[in-house]
């Protein structure tokens, strides 16, 4: 068992990188330096940050299959920040040479595979890669993408083959602005259990996520993690200021040191953006 | 003794699993018929993997497996099932090399057949794949063409759609182009219609016509031989493209390109623009020799 406090700081450092990066993305959308649609992960970053920290502790380098809202996955697992900035600025030096934009980022260095834009296609693709290689694999989905029929079909097969697969559903309750309760009356954790996988429904508190890490990569496991997005689809708007923000809550809980991390990271990210914008 | 195409496919799959350590994915592979006798009696341990019946997911699973360099062969038992199996292959595997620099090479064995199998399962459906970038389409009907298709797949990083037809599985012969200097008309034949083209040639020869035959092996890229164009230019009546798919797809595009290059009129014959039923009266079959001869007769009269 890891030291609780150390673990929380490690997670917070990663979350701080993701949050400050995304705030800078939004600022650059507003001032029109970024001209392509962006899908920011602000508000949901504690999920990828916690999973990435657990993988570091366990010394596991998994195959990663994300989709849109995946900047935080890329950044927290060690993707090159400069290359992501360049990608969003449509440069050839970007992580996907300007072709992937915000939604289809990838990195060979961290085993992160790009996404084609069909919601949830990373589900079956990740299952296939996991089957072929037998390597620990993580699929990141949103609560809407998880509803795709081909995601469900792939999960059933992954369970049948008992693959070392971790499926993370970042459940922010919305598909654009349509709430989950309008779309369905079931939970993904129940579906996973029906498929004889390990399936859990939890919030994005890092310590809660950590509790389930004993199941990671030993058998197919799905975590439906309830979270809140700060910005709407493609950064088109913002939810209420009253929406619970895990980042603010953890910063408050961890105190001065977290404030320092946040401040330093903000400066670092700002400088990095400025440098790339000047190029 | 010469081998049938069925035997050659079976040997190719065996070689792929045992010597190349590849995968073969599909539904009901190990069922009674072993997909028309083209699969060796091997198991998951050998790399022959029965998937669930979730068609759309299965295409994605194969695309993901292809990222591992184990070069999966994906068996689609009826080409019409591509409507469900193709989306993730076309949108991910076919684009992966271009967008992310990571190839996802798959050899898709799409198998056609027809006659009393209803509105979806029958015929070839190359046109589903044709318009999308990053895919190659080849339709081998002979043993050596099949060996060539497999070699191409193994030497390159592409997704290759191998458009097969059960009607060719017993074939042992190679089908060569027949392009005499003074053709009346040339048949550009795809898939199972290639066999009909030879029947037409034989029947019309007796009536004094010289019918040329151009065998279309590569559908995408459509490889046009210089000899086809020079023969077309010299022909009296132009040509007809014969297809086992709906005529408003690959066949139309090929006809357009041949017309552009030769300046000659090219007609098309494929499936009719209607849904196929199960009864003989309501079926939708590719053009047979009788129908092709009727079309040629119309063309020759029109020219007179």
Interface residues (C-beta under 8 A of the other chain):
Chain A: X65 X96 X99 X100 X104 X106 X108 X113 X114 X116 X117 X118 X121 X123 X124 X125 X126 X127 X128 X129 X130 X131 X132 X133 X149 X150 X151 X152 X153 X154 X156 X157 X160
Chain B: X23 X49 X51 X52 X54 X56 X57 X58 X59 X60 X61 X62 X63 X64 X65 X66 X67 X68 X70 X72 X87 X88 X91 X92 X95 X96 X98 X99 X100 X101 X102
